[in-house]
Amino acid sequence: MSSEALHVAREKLSRKTLDMHYAITSLMEEFEAVDWYRQRADDTEDPELKKILLHNAREELEHAAMVLEWMRRNDGEVNEQLTEYLFKKGSITGHEEEATGK
């Protein structure tokens, strides 16, 4: 099953939901590509190929960051969660406990 699959009939979805689906799917694919490149870099014995593969992984991270920023700008809930949890010091779960009181 492709990550492109919709779970609801396309005609029932708003343009905003479809666009967010495209962004989420793209983000998943970019991180999957990062994982593939890093695995291959770890496995190769050729130093030049390793450099190329790691370069490619960094490019995919750049693409992921761009999609994530689009999502942040276009979805208030995404913006709220990213603002709350990204770039914080200390314990991640500790921060959640402080933020949610749980």
VMD Tcl script that draws the C-alpha trace (Angstrom):
set ca {
  {0.00 0.00 0.00}
  {1.37 3.38 -1.01}
  {1.77 6.23 1.46}
  {-0.23 8.27 -1.07}
  {-3.39 6.30 -0.24}
  {-6.33 8.31 0.98}
  {-8.57 6.80 3.64}
  {-11.62 8.79 2.58}
  {-13.01 9.41 -0.90}
  {-11.12 12.31 -2.51}
  {-14.33 14.21 -3.29}
  {-15.15 14.37 0.42}
  {-11.85 16.06 1.31}
  {-11.23 19.79 1.37}
  {-8.39 21.33 -0.62}
  {-6.64 22.13 2.68}
  {-6.85 18.50 3.81}
  {-5.51 17.28 0.46}
  {-2.64 19.75 0.53}
  {-1.74 18.73 4.08}
  {-1.90 15.07 3.00}
  {0.56 15.83 0.20}
  {2.85 17.59 2.66}
  {2.68 14.77 5.23}
  {3.28 12.15 2.55}
  {6.22 14.13 1.19}
  {7.68 14.54 4.68}
  {7.46 10.79 5.26}
  {9.15 10.10 1.92}
  {11.96 12.58 2.60}
  {12.75 11.00 5.98}
  {12.54 7.54 4.45}
  {15.09 8.63 1.84}
  {17.38 9.97 4.61}
  {17.20 6.58 6.28}
  {17.99 4.73 3.04}
  {20.99 6.95 2.25}
  {22.39 6.64 5.77}
  {22.02 2.86 5.76}
  {23.80 2.63 2.42}
  {26.54 4.98 3.61}
  {27.08 2.78 6.67}
  {27.24 -0.31 4.47}
  {29.57 0.86 1.69}
  {33.30 0.37 1.93}
  {34.00 3.03 -0.69}
  {34.88 6.37 1.03}
  {33.86 8.53 -1.95}
  {30.50 6.79 -2.31}
  {29.95 7.21 1.45}
  {30.52 10.98 1.10}
  {28.04 11.17 -1.78}
  {25.39 9.17 0.06}
  {25.72 11.30 3.19}
  {25.53 14.44 1.04}
  {22.32 13.09 -0.49}
  {20.91 12.38 2.98}
  {21.58 15.99 4.00}
  {19.76 17.19 0.87}
  {16.74 15.09 1.82}
  {16.81 16.63 5.31}
  {16.75 20.06 3.67}
  {13.66 19.03 1.70}
  {12.01 17.68 4.86}
  {12.70 20.94 6.70}
  {11.13 22.94 3.88}
  {7.96 20.82 3.94}
  {7.80 21.02 7.73}
  {8.05 24.81 7.57}
  {5.24 24.89 4.98}
  {3.14 22.77 7.33}
  {3.91 25.08 10.26}
  {2.91 28.14 8.26}
  {-0.31 26.60 6.96}
  {-1.71 24.73 9.97}
  {-2.21 26.46 13.29}
  {-2.15 23.20 15.27}
  {1.15 22.15 13.69}
  {2.54 25.60 14.46}
  {1.35 25.36 18.07}
  {2.96 21.95 18.66}
  {6.23 22.82 16.94}
  {6.45 26.09 18.84}
  {5.81 24.26 22.10}
  {8.29 21.40 21.64}
  {11.07 22.30 19.21}
  {14.38 23.82 20.27}
  {13.76 23.40 24.00}
  {16.51 22.45 26.44}
  {16.22 19.72 29.02}
  {14.04 16.65 29.10}
  {11.58 16.33 26.23}
  {9.10 14.35 28.30}
  {9.71 16.66 31.25}
  {8.77 19.60 29.05}
  {5.60 17.79 28.01}
  {4.69 17.19 31.64}
  {5.17 20.89 32.37}
  {3.22 21.97 29.29}
  {0.29 19.60 29.78}
  {0.29 19.18 33.55}
  {0.32 15.38 33.06}
}
mol new
graphics top color blue
foreach p $ca { graphics top sphere $p radius 0.5 }
foreach p [lrange $ca 0 end-1] q [lrange $ca 1 end] { graphics top cylinder $p $q radius 0.2 }
display resetview
